[in-house]
Amino acid sequence: MTEPSLQTGVGTRRPADVRRWRRYLADERAEAAVYRNLAARRSGEEREILSALAEAEGRHEQHWTDLLGADVGRPLRGSLRTRVLASLAKRFGSVFVLALMQRAEDRSPYADDVDATATMAADERIHGEVVRGLANRGRMRLSGTFRAAVFGANDGLVSNLALIIGISASGADRHFVLLSGIAGLLAGALSMGAGEYVSVRSQRELLEASAPHPDAGDAVADLDVDANELALVYRARGMPEAEAEAHATEVLAGLGSGPDTRPTRVVDDHEAVGNGMSAAISSFCFFASGAIIPVLPYLFGLDGWAAIGVAAVLVGIALLGTGAVVGVLSGASPLRRALRQLAIGFGAAVVTYLLGLLFGTGSA
């Protein structure tokens, strides 16, 4: 049975069309509000880009307003997703919101909707790339410390749950399991913190060794202009010969601008690696915060299967949370990443439990 049609000033349309257009209109208004709220918390170029995105959403909003005509009705509320994003953008303006907006733009239905113009569909696709670029800036700023935090928490959850389950399966009493869990927490947290510090410091030192020598610029004024050996510097950094010669000539003409006046990748690489001490502290704290969760049931007096069950539930919730956060920041599906994290963590715990049973039976 077909739906009745409505006659309006712009022609004949079905009630289902009107409902869909009004939903699109509400979502465009909510997305524009997200970008405006994000822009209000930014400055400079990022603020201009976000304001331009809000204006583009306003053009899309006008398209649906014109199409609805007299059927526009009272403004609907945007979808729950866009309303939550608008609230988060207003309060935090974080990279998490940008990552979620990236997914929202990528899932735009306009490409398959005959009532949306090809320009609107193209706009949404480009918006996704713009937001991806802005989100990547934030990811670069927190990638080093965030990596240490996520890996630390996940390792603490999985390793201490596996340790506790394995020891419990061997038949040890509650006090021994509790002491083992605390020892695993302290040993793992210290090891993670120290390892992270050494890793980050080593990587930063390798990058620093690749940076131009700070005194190299002093030699520019005394170079033989005819030989133009400065071009070899740029060629060694990967610049084509013709471009290297042209840039070296330009630098020599200025005499004093230094061996290279352009930004290098070293700065971005340093930001991606992060700071050694902050990464170590994050790794230590998050490993400890993850490792304490499986110990909690034993701290409160539980024992046996009851303690294992409660520990597994608590760790499962935490693994789902860390997986979802990684999914959001990476622009991927939070649910899929959360389930993957859960499967990996519980898989390791099950293997350790089986090994505990094996050794516990063998020792008996």
C-alpha positions as CSV (number, residue, x, y, z in Angstrom):
1,M,0.0,0.0,0.0
2,T,1.5,3.3,-1.1
3,E,1.7,6.4,1.2
4,P,-0.6,9.3,0.4
5,S,1.0,12.3,-1.3
6,L,1.1,15.8,-0.1
7,Q,0.6,18.8,-2.4
8,T,2.9,21.7,-1.7
9,G,4.2,24.8,-3.4
10,V,7.2,22.8,-4.8
11,G,5.2,19.8,-6.2
12,T,4.1,16.4,-5.0
13,R,6.0,14.6,-2.3
14,R,5.4,11.6,-0.1
15,P,5.2,12.0,3.7
16,A,8.3,9.7,3.9
17,D,10.2,12.2,1.8
18,V,9.2,15.1,4.1
19,R,10.3,13.1,7.2
20,R,13.6,12.3,5.6
21,W,14.2,15.9,4.5
22,R,13.4,17.2,7.9
23,R,15.8,14.7,9.5
24,Y,18.5,15.8,7.1
25,L,17.7,19.5,8.0
26,A,18.0,18.7,11.7
27,D,21.3,16.9,11.3
28,E,22.8,19.7,9.2
29,R,21.9,22.2,11.9
30,A,23.4,20.0,14.6
31,E,26.6,19.4,12.6
32,A,26.9,23.2,11.9
33,A,26.6,23.7,15.7
34,V,29.4,21.2,16.2
35,Y,31.8,23.1,13.9
36,R,30.8,26.4,15.4
37,N,31.5,25.2,18.9
38,L,34.8,23.7,17.9
39,A,35.8,26.9,16.1
40,A,35.0,28.9,19.2
41,R,37.7,26.9,21.1
42,R,40.3,27.3,18.4
43,S,42.3,30.2,17.0
44,G,44.1,31.1,13.8
45,E,43.9,28.8,10.8
46,E,42.0,26.0,12.5
47,R,39.3,28.4,13.6
48,E,38.9,29.7,10.0
49,I,38.7,26.1,8.6
50,L,36.0,25.0,11.2
51,S,34.0,28.2,10.6
52,A,34.1,27.5,6.8
53,L,32.8,24.0,7.5
54,A,30.0,25.5,9.5
55,E,29.1,27.8,6.6
56,A,29.0,24.9,4.2
57,E,26.7,23.0,6.5
58,G,24.5,26.1,6.5
59,R,24.3,25.9,2.7
60,H,23.1,22.3,2.9
61,E,20.6,23.3,5.6
62,Q,19.2,25.9,3.2
63,H,18.8,23.3,0.5
64,W,16.5,21.2,2.7
65,T,14.7,24.3,3.9
66,D,13.9,25.3,0.3
67,L,12.9,21.8,-0.6
68,L,10.5,21.4,2.3
69,G,8.9,24.8,1.8
70,A,5.7,25.0,3.8
71,D,6.4,21.5,5.2
72,V,9.5,22.6,7.1
73,G,7.4,22.6,10.3
74,R,8.9,23.0,13.8
75,P,12.6,22.4,14.0
76,L,13.4,18.8,14.8
77,R,16.2,17.8,17.2
78,G,19.2,16.3,15.4
79,S,20.1,12.6,15.8
80,L,21.4,11.5,19.2
81,R,24.9,11.2,17.7
82,T,25.0,14.7,16.4
83,R,23.5,16.2,19.6
84,V,26.1,14.4,21.7
85,L,28.9,15.6,19.4
86,A,27.6,19.2,19.7
87,S,27.6,18.9,23.5
88,L,31.1,17.5,23.6
89,A,32.4,20.1,21.2
90,K,30.9,22.9,23.3
91,R,32.4,21.6,26.5
92,F,35.7,20.0,25.4
93,G,36.5,20.7,21.7
94,S,38.9,17.7,21.7
95,V,40.4,15.5,19.1
96,F,37.8,12.9,20.0
97,V,35.0,15.1,18.6
98,L,36.9,15.7,15.4
99,A,37.6,11.9,15.0
100,L,33.8,11.2,15.5
101,M,32.9,14.0,13.0
102,Q,35.3,12.4,10.5
103,R,33.3,9.2,10.7
104,A,30.0,11.1,10.5
105,E,31.1,12.9,7.3
106,D,32.3,9.7,5.8
107,R,28.9,8.0,6.4
108,S,26.9,10.8,4.6
109,P,23.9,9.4,2.8
110,Y,23.8,12.1,0.1
111,A,25.7,10.2,-2.5
112,D,22.7,7.7,-2.7
113,D,19.9,10.2,-2.2
114,V,18.3,11.6,-5.4
115,D,17.1,14.6,-3.5
116,A,20.6,15.7,-2.5
117,T,22.7,17.4,-5.2
118,A,25.9,16.0,-6.5
119,T,27.6,19.1,-5.1
120,M,26.3,18.4,-1.6
121,A,27.6,14.8,-1.8
122,A,31.0,16.0,-2.9
123,D,31.0,18.6,-0.1
124,E,30.4,15.9,2.5
125,R,33.3,13.8,1.0
126,I,35.7,16.7,1.1
127,H,34.5,17.7,4.6
128,G,35.5,14.2,5.8
129,E,39.0,14.8,4.4
130,V,39.2,18.3,6.0
131,V,38.2,17.0,9.4
132,R,40.6,14.0,8.9
133,G,43.4,16.6,8.5
134,L,42.4,18.5,11.6
135,A,42.0,15.4,13.6
136,N,45.5,14.2,12.5
137,R,47.0,17.3,13.9
138,G,45.5,16.4,17.3
139,R,46.6,12.8,16.9
140,M,50.1,13.9,16.3
141,R,50.1,16.0,19.4
142,L,49.0,13.2,21.6
143,S,50.2,10.1,19.8
144,G,53.3,9.5,22.0
145,T,51.8,9.9,25.4
146,F,48.4,8.4,24.3
147,R,50.2,5.3,22.8
148,A,52.0,4.7,26.1
149,A,48.8,5.2,28.1
150,V,46.7,2.8,26.0
151,F,49.4,0.2,25.7
152,G,50.1,0.5,29.4
153,A,46.5,0.1,30.5
154,N,45.9,-2.8,28.1
155,D,49.1,-4.6,29.2
156,G,48.2,-4.1,32.9
157,L,44.7,-5.5,32.4
158,V,45.7,-8.5,30.3
159,S,48.9,-9.5,32.0
160,N,47.7,-9.2,35.6
161,L,44.4,-11.0,34.8
162,A,46.3,-13.8,33.1
163,L,48.7,-14.0,36.1
164,I,45.9,-14.1,38.7
165,I,43.9,-16.6,36.7
166,G,46.9,-18.8,36.1
167,I,47.9,-18.8,39.8
168,S,44.3,-19.4,40.9
169,A,44.0,-22.4,38.5
170,S,47.1,-23.9,40.1
171,G,45.2,-24.1,43.5
172,A,47.0,-21.3,45.4
173,D,45.0,-19.6,48.2
174,R,43.6,-16.1,48.1
175,H,46.5,-14.4,50.0
176,F,49.1,-15.9,47.6
177,V,47.1,-14.8,44.6
178,L,46.7,-11.3,46.0
179,L,50.4,-10.9,46.7
180,S,51.2,-12.2,43.3
181,G,48.8,-9.7,41.7
182,I,50.3,-6.8,43.6
183,A,53.9,-8.0,42.8
184,G,52.9,-8.3,39.1
185,L,51.4,-4.7,39.2
186,L,54.6,-3.2,40.7
187,A,57.0,-5.1,38.5
188,G,55.0,-4.6,35.4
189,A,54.5,-0.8,35.9
190,L,58.1,-0.2,36.7
191,S,59.2,-2.3,33.7
192,M,56.7,-0.5,31.4
193,G,57.8,2.9,32.6
194,A,61.5,2.3,32.3
195,G,61.1,0.6,28.9
196,E,58.9,3.4,27.5
197,Y,61.4,6.0,28.7
198,V,64.3,4.3,27.0
199,S,62.4,3.6,23.8
200,V,61.2,7.2,23.4
201,R,64.5,8.8,24.4
202,S,66.4,6.5,22.0
203,Q,64.0,7.3,19.1
204,R,64.3,11.1,19.8
205,E,68.1,10.9,19.9
206,L,68.1,9.1,16.5
207,L,65.9,11.9,15.1
208,E,68.0,14.6,16.6
209,A,71.1,13.0,15.0
210,S,69.3,13.5,11.6
211,A,68.6,17.2,12.2
212,P,70.8,19.9,10.7
213,H,73.8,20.9,12.9
214,P,73.0,24.1,14.8
215,D,76.3,25.7,13.7
216,A,76.0,24.8,10.0
217,G,74.4,28.2,9.2
218,D,77.6,30.0,10.3
219,A,79.5,28.6,7.3
220,V,77.1,29.9,4.7
221,A,78.7,33.3,4.4
222,D,82.1,31.8,3.6
223,L,81.0,29.3,1.0
224,D,82.3,29.4,-2.5
225,V,79.4,30.8,-4.5
226,D,80.7,29.4,-7.7
227,A,81.1,25.9,-6.4
228,N,77.6,26.0,-4.6
229,E,78.3,23.0,-2.4
230,L,75.3,24.0,-0.3
231,A,73.2,22.2,-3.0
232,L,74.8,19.0,-1.9
233,V,73.1,19.4,1.5
234,Y,69.7,19.6,-0.1
235,R,70.4,16.7,-2.5
236,A,71.5,14.6,0.5
237,R,68.1,15.3,2.1
238,G,66.3,14.0,-0.9
239,M,65.7,17.1,-3.0
240,P,66.0,16.7,-6.8
241,E,69.3,18.2,-8.2
242,A,67.7,21.1,-10.1
243,E,65.5,22.1,-7.2
244,A,68.5,21.8,-4.8
245,E,70.7,24.0,-7.0
246,A,67.9,26.6,-7.3
247,H,67.2,26.7,-3.5
248,A,70.9,26.8,-2.6
249,T,71.4,29.8,-5.0
250,E,68.5,31.5,-3.3
251,V,69.9,30.9,0.2
252,L,73.4,32.1,-0.9
253,A,71.9,35.2,-2.3
254,G,70.5,36.0,1.1
255,L,73.7,35.0,3.0
256,G,72.6,34.5,6.5
257,S,69.3,32.8,6.2
258,G,70.9,29.5,7.2
259,P,71.3,26.2,5.3
260,D,67.6,25.6,5.1
261,T,64.8,28.1,5.7
262,R,62.0,25.6,5.2
263,P,60.4,23.4,7.9
264,T,61.7,19.9,8.1
265,R,60.0,16.6,9.0
266,V,62.1,16.4,12.1
267,V,59.7,18.6,14.1
268,D,56.7,16.5,13.2
269,D,58.6,13.2,13.9
270,H,59.5,14.5,17.3
271,E,55.9,15.4,18.1
272,A,54.8,11.9,17.0
273,V,57.4,10.2,19.2
274,G,56.5,12.3,22.3
275,N,58.4,13.2,25.4
276,G,60.3,10.4,27.2
277,M,59.4,11.3,30.8
278,S,55.8,12.0,30.1
279,A,55.5,8.7,28.1
280,A,57.2,6.8,31.0
281,I,54.9,8.4,33.6
282,S,51.8,7.7,31.5
283,S,52.9,4.1,30.9
284,F,53.6,3.5,34.6
285,C,50.3,5.0,35.8
286,F,48.1,3.4,33.2
287,F,49.7,0.0,33.6
288,A,49.1,0.2,37.3
289,S,45.6,1.4,36.9
290,G,44.9,-1.5,34.5
291,A,46.7,-4.1,36.6
292,I,44.9,-3.1,39.8
293,I,41.5,-4.0,38.3
294,P,41.9,-7.9,38.4
295,V,43.2,-7.6,42.0
296,L,40.2,-5.8,43.3
297,P,38.0,-8.9,44.0
298,Y,40.8,-10.4,46.1
299,L,41.3,-7.1,48.0
300,F,37.6,-7.2,49.0
301,G,37.8,-10.8,50.2
302,L,36.5,-12.8,47.3
303,D,38.1,-16.1,46.4
304,G,37.9,-18.9,43.9
305,W,35.5,-18.8,40.9
306,A,33.7,-15.8,42.4
307,A,36.8,-13.7,42.4
308,I,37.8,-14.9,38.9
309,G,34.4,-14.1,37.5
310,V,34.2,-10.6,39.0
311,A,37.8,-9.9,37.8
312,A,37.0,-11.1,34.3
313,V,33.9,-8.9,34.1
314,L,35.7,-5.8,35.3
315,V,38.6,-6.4,33.0
316,G,36.2,-7.0,30.1
317,I,34.5,-3.7,30.6
318,A,37.9,-1.9,30.8
319,L,39.1,-3.6,27.6
320,L,36.0,-2.6,25.8
321,G,36.5,1.0,26.9
322,T,40.2,1.2,25.8
323,G,39.3,-0.5,22.5
324,A,36.5,2.0,21.9
325,V,38.8,4.9,22.6
326,V,41.4,3.6,20.2
327,G,38.6,3.2,17.6
328,V,37.4,6.7,18.0
329,L,40.8,8.3,17.7
330,S,41.8,6.2,14.7
331,G,38.5,7.1,12.9
332,A,37.5,3.4,12.8
333,S,34.5,1.6,14.3
334,P,34.7,1.9,18.1
335,L,32.6,-1.2,18.5
336,R,34.8,-3.3,16.3
337,R,38.0,-2.1,18.0
338,A,36.4,-2.7,21.4
339,L,35.4,-6.3,20.5
340,R,38.9,-7.0,19.1
341,Q,40.5,-5.7,22.3
342,L,38.2,-7.9,24.3
343,A,38.9,-11.0,22.3
344,I,42.7,-10.6,22.4
345,G,42.7,-9.9,26.2
346,F,40.4,-12.8,27.1
347,G,42.3,-15.1,24.7
348,A,45.5,-14.5,26.5
349,A,43.8,-15.0,29.9
350,V,42.2,-18.3,28.8
351,V,45.6,-19.7,27.5
352,T,47.2,-18.7,30.8
353,Y,44.4,-20.4,32.8
354,L,44.8,-23.6,30.9
355,L,48.6,-23.5,31.5
356,G,47.8,-23.0,35.2
357,L,45.6,-26.0,35.3
358,L,48.2,-28.1,33.5
359,F,51.0,-27.1,35.9
360,G,48.7,-27.3,38.9
361,T,47.7,-30.8,38.0
362,G,51.2,-31.8,37.2
363,S,52.5,-30.6,40.6
364,A,49.7,-32.4,42.5
